[in-house]
Amino acid sequence: MITAALAATAGLGIAFPAAASAATGPAQYTADSAGYVVTGANFENLTTTVGARSVAQYDGTANKTGFGHGITLQSKQYTAALGISVYNGDNGASPWDAAFALYGVTGTNLLASCLAGNNGGSGGVTCNASVSGEPGAFAAGPVKLTLTYNPATNLLSFDATQTTTAGVNDFNGSINLGVTFGTPTTHFNTAEVGTTVDAPSAQPAQPHLLGKFSATSLTNYKGVIGGVSRWTASQQIATSDGTSAGTRLMTPTALSNHGHVFEVIDDQS
């Protein structure tokens, strides 16, 4: 899920339509990821703002090799992922690296990617995707992540933005699925938001904050906008063996603020 692929390579001021019937899906278990999986519509936009904490705050709580936060949109043809990740040794002023990846139907065959920041050099490294803006290395603080798909044009766009006192650091780009792959309109009917840790180890008895997600919002193909709880939302929980029988290592909190806000914690409860 989410940044596992990337490690290898809201109070919105909007008047929402009358609430549709939402549902809670069954919990899903993985060995490395925690957050929310959202279904129940075809989505053309997914956005969240994640708090990228200072690297030192994760010492002793999680394996920082491939630790990150991100979002994905999935269809029968593609998995599109955008996230930020941090690695051991990334202790500079801007330790968080942005990355985008597009995978084919198996979820492992890489079709296009952009890696920026500390691990990508001074600019973006691209494959079948255009990138603009700053290099994509972010300081501790909020980072807004957005994936957008236009069914009319087949254009898939990504953007990671951080506004600081020094200006705006913006990592963004796009790929036209129709032009590049000859694909007719696809349907991104699954969205994910959360945190991934490569091979998490046993966690402390007391819960510790790994990531806070706010202003999380989805837009369907009809232009209806809502938080995670507007759709069918399933908690994704990381355990020691990737099943419900394993020890819980990372867990999302309950949704708040109409489904726009949640946290991911390490927890053995």
C-alpha positions as CSV (number, residue, x, y, z in Angstrom):
1,M,0.0,0.0,0.0
2,I,0.9,3.6,-0.4
3,T,4.5,4.4,0.3
4,A,5.7,0.8,0.4
5,A,5.9,1.2,-3.4
6,L,7.4,4.7,-3.2
7,A,10.1,3.6,-0.8
8,A,11.3,1.1,-3.3
9,T,11.5,3.5,-6.2
10,A,-11.7,19.9,5.6
11,G,-12.7,22.2,6.9
12,L,-12.5,22.8,3.2
13,G,-14.9,25.7,3.0
14,I,-17.1,23.8,0.6
15,A,-20.8,23.3,0.8
16,F,-21.2,19.5,0.7
17,P,-24.3,18.0,-0.9
18,A,-26.7,16.1,1.3
19,A,-24.9,13.1,2.8
20,A,-25.2,9.8,0.9
21,S,-25.4,6.6,2.8
22,A,-21.9,5.7,4.0
23,A,-20.8,2.4,5.3
24,T,-18.0,0.9,7.3
25,G,-16.1,-1.9,5.6
26,P,-14.3,-4.8,7.3
27,A,-10.8,-4.2,8.7
28,Q,-7.9,-5.1,6.4
29,Y,-4.6,-6.4,7.7
30,T,-1.1,-5.9,6.3
31,A,2.4,-6.4,7.5
32,D,3.6,-2.8,6.9
33,S,0.7,-0.3,6.4
34,A,-2.0,1.4,8.4
35,G,-4.6,4.0,7.5
36,Y,-7.9,3.9,5.6
37,V,-9.1,2.2,2.4
38,V,-12.1,3.9,0.7
39,T,-14.4,2.4,-1.9
40,G,-18.0,3.0,-3.0
41,A,-17.4,5.4,-5.9
42,N,-15.2,6.2,-8.9
43,F,-12.8,8.9,-7.6
44,E,-11.2,11.7,-9.7
45,N,-9.5,13.5,-6.8
46,L,-7.9,12.4,-3.5
47,T,-6.1,14.9,-1.2
48,T,-4.8,15.0,2.3
49,T,-2.4,17.0,4.4
50,V,0.0,15.0,6.5
51,G,2.2,16.2,9.3
52,A,5.8,15.3,8.4
53,R,7.4,15.2,11.8
54,S,11.1,15.7,12.5
55,V,13.1,12.5,12.0
56,A,14.3,12.4,15.7
57,Q,10.7,12.0,16.8
58,Y,10.6,8.6,15.2
59,D,13.7,7.3,17.0
60,G,12.9,4.1,18.9
61,T,9.3,3.9,17.5
62,A,9.7,2.6,13.9
63,N,12.2,1.4,11.4
64,K,13.0,4.5,9.4
65,T,14.2,2.4,6.4
66,G,11.3,3.2,4.0
67,F,9.1,5.0,6.5
68,G,6.6,7.3,4.9
69,H,3.1,8.6,4.4
70,G,1.1,8.6,1.2
71,I,-2.1,8.2,-0.9
72,T,-3.1,5.9,-3.7
73,L,-5.8,5.6,-6.3
74,Q,-6.4,2.2,-7.8
75,S,-8.3,0.9,-10.8
76,K,-8.4,-2.4,-12.7
77,Q,-5.5,-1.1,-14.9
78,Y,-3.4,1.0,-12.6
79,T,-2.2,1.8,-9.1
80,A,-1.1,5.5,-8.7
81,A,0.8,6.4,-5.6
82,L,2.1,9.7,-4.2
83,G,4.0,10.0,-0.9
84,I,6.8,11.3,1.2
85,S,9.4,9.1,2.8
86,V,12.3,9.4,5.2
87,Y,15.4,7.2,5.6
88,N,18.0,6.7,8.3
89,G,20.6,9.4,7.9
90,D,18.2,11.9,6.5
91,N,18.7,14.4,9.3
92,G,19.1,17.6,7.4
93,A,16.8,20.6,7.1
94,S,14.6,18.9,4.5
95,P,14.7,15.1,5.2
96,W,11.4,14.2,3.6
97,D,11.5,13.1,-0.1
98,A,8.5,13.2,-2.5
99,A,7.9,10.4,-5.0
100,F,5.3,9.4,-7.5
101,A,4.8,5.9,-9.0
102,L,2.3,4.4,-11.5
103,Y,2.0,0.6,-11.6
104,G,0.1,-1.7,-13.9
105,V,-2.6,-4.2,-13.0
106,T,-0.4,-6.4,-10.8
107,G,0.6,-3.5,-8.5
108,T,4.3,-4.4,-8.9
109,N,5.1,-3.7,-12.6
110,L,6.3,-0.1,-12.6
111,L,5.1,2.0,-15.6
112,A,6.2,5.5,-14.6
113,S,7.9,7.1,-11.7
114,C,9.3,10.4,-10.4
115,L,11.6,10.5,-7.4
116,A,12.8,13.8,-6.0
117,G,14.6,15.2,-3.0
118,N,17.6,13.8,-1.1
119,N,17.5,10.4,-2.9
120,G,16.7,11.8,-6.3
121,G,19.4,14.4,-6.5
122,S,18.8,18.1,-7.2
123,G,15.7,17.5,-9.4
124,G,13.1,15.0,-10.4
125,V,14.0,11.7,-12.1
126,T,11.3,10.9,-14.5
127,C,9.9,8.1,-16.6
128,N,6.9,8.8,-18.8
129,A,5.8,11.6,-16.5
130,S,6.4,15.4,-16.6
131,V,7.7,17.0,-13.4
132,S,7.9,20.7,-12.5
133,G,8.4,22.8,-9.4
134,E,11.1,22.4,-6.7
135,P,13.1,19.3,-6.1
136,G,10.6,17.9,-3.6
137,A,12.6,17.6,-0.4
138,F,10.4,18.8,2.4
139,A,11.2,20.1,5.9
140,A,9.3,18.9,9.0
141,G,5.8,20.3,8.8
142,P,2.5,19.8,6.9
143,V,2.7,18.5,3.3
144,K,-0.3,18.5,1.1
145,L,-0.6,15.5,-1.2
146,T,-3.0,15.4,-4.2
147,L,-3.8,12.9,-6.9
148,T,-6.2,14.0,-9.7
149,Y,-7.6,12.1,-12.6
150,N,-9.6,13.7,-15.4
151,P,-11.9,11.1,-17.1
152,A,-12.5,13.4,-20.0
153,T,-8.8,13.8,-21.0
154,N,-7.2,10.7,-19.3
155,L,-4.8,13.0,-17.6
156,L,-3.5,11.8,-14.2
157,S,-1.8,14.5,-12.2
158,F,0.1,14.5,-8.9
159,D,1.2,17.3,-6.5
160,A,3.1,17.5,-3.2
161,T,3.2,21.0,-1.8
162,Q,4.6,22.6,1.4
163,T,4.3,26.2,2.1
164,T,6.9,27.6,4.4
165,T,8.2,31.1,5.4
166,A,10.8,30.7,2.7
167,G,8.2,30.2,0.0
168,V,6.5,27.2,-1.6
169,N,8.2,23.8,-2.3
170,D,6.1,22.1,-5.0
171,F,6.7,18.7,-6.6
172,N,4.2,18.1,-9.3
173,G,3.7,16.4,-12.7
174,S,1.3,14.5,-14.9
175,I,0.9,11.6,-17.3
176,N,-1.7,11.2,-20.0
177,L,-2.8,7.5,-19.7
178,G,-4.6,7.6,-23.1
179,V,-1.6,9.1,-25.0
180,T,1.1,7.1,-23.2
181,F,-0.7,3.7,-22.9
182,G,-3.6,4.0,-25.2
183,T,-6.0,3.3,-22.4
184,P,-9.7,4.4,-22.6
185,T,-11.2,6.0,-19.5
186,T,-10.2,4.1,-16.4
187,H,-12.1,4.0,-13.1
188,F,-10.2,4.6,-9.9
189,N,-12.6,3.0,-7.5
190,T,-10.3,2.4,-4.6
191,A,-8.4,5.1,-2.6
192,E,-6.0,4.7,0.3
193,V,-4.5,7.1,2.8
194,G,-2.0,6.2,5.5
195,T,1.5,5.3,6.7
196,T,3.9,2.6,5.7
197,V,6.9,1.2,7.6
198,D,9.2,-1.2,5.9
199,A,9.4,-4.3,8.2
200,P,8.1,-2.6,11.4
201,S,9.4,-4.2,14.6
202,A,7.6,-4.6,18.0
203,Q,6.4,-1.3,19.2
204,P,6.4,0.3,22.7
205,A,3.5,-0.4,25.0
206,Q,2.4,3.2,25.0
207,P,0.9,4.5,21.7
208,H,3.1,6.9,19.8
209,L,2.0,9.2,17.0
210,L,3.4,8.2,13.6
211,G,1.3,10.5,11.3
212,K,-1.6,12.9,11.4
213,F,-3.8,13.3,8.4
214,S,-6.1,16.3,8.0
215,A,-8.2,17.9,5.3
216,T,-8.6,14.4,3.7
217,S,-11.1,14.6,0.9
218,L,-12.3,12.7,-2.1
219,T,-14.2,13.7,-5.2
220,N,-16.2,11.3,-7.3
221,Y,-16.7,11.4,-11.1
222,K,-20.0,13.3,-10.5
223,G,-18.2,16.1,-8.6
224,V,-19.5,15.0,-5.2
225,I,-17.0,15.9,-2.4
226,G,-16.6,14.3,1.0
227,G,-14.4,13.0,3.7
228,V,-13.4,9.4,4.1
229,S,-16.5,8.6,6.1
230,R,-18.8,9.7,3.3
231,W,-17.9,6.5,1.3
232,T,-17.3,2.9,2.4
233,A,-14.3,3.2,4.7
234,S,-12.2,0.3,6.0
235,Q,-9.5,0.5,8.6
236,Q,-6.1,-0.8,7.4
237,I,-4.1,-2.3,10.4
238,A,-0.5,-3.4,10.4
239,T,0.2,-6.6,12.4
240,S,3.2,-8.8,13.0
241,D,2.1,-11.4,10.5
242,G,-0.2,-9.3,8.3
243,T,-3.4,-11.1,9.7
244,S,-5.9,-10.3,12.4
245,A,-4.2,-12.9,14.6
246,G,-0.9,-11.0,14.7
247,T,0.3,-8.4,17.2
248,R,-1.0,-4.9,16.3
249,L,2.0,-2.7,15.3
250,M,0.2,0.3,13.6
251,T,-3.4,1.3,13.8
252,P,-5.5,4.2,12.5
253,T,-7.6,6.2,15.0
254,A,-11.3,6.7,14.5
255,L,-12.2,9.3,11.9
256,S,-13.1,12.8,13.1
257,N,-14.3,16.1,11.6
258,H,-16.7,14.5,9.2
259,G,-14.1,12.0,8.1
260,H,-11.4,14.5,7.2
261,V,-9.0,13.8,10.1
262,F,-7.3,10.7,11.6
263,E,-4.0,9.6,13.0
264,V,-1.8,6.6,12.7
265,I,-0.2,5.3,15.9
266,D,2.1,2.4,16.8
267,D,0.2,0.3,19.3
268,Q,0.2,-3.1,20.9
269,S,-3.3,-2.9,22.2
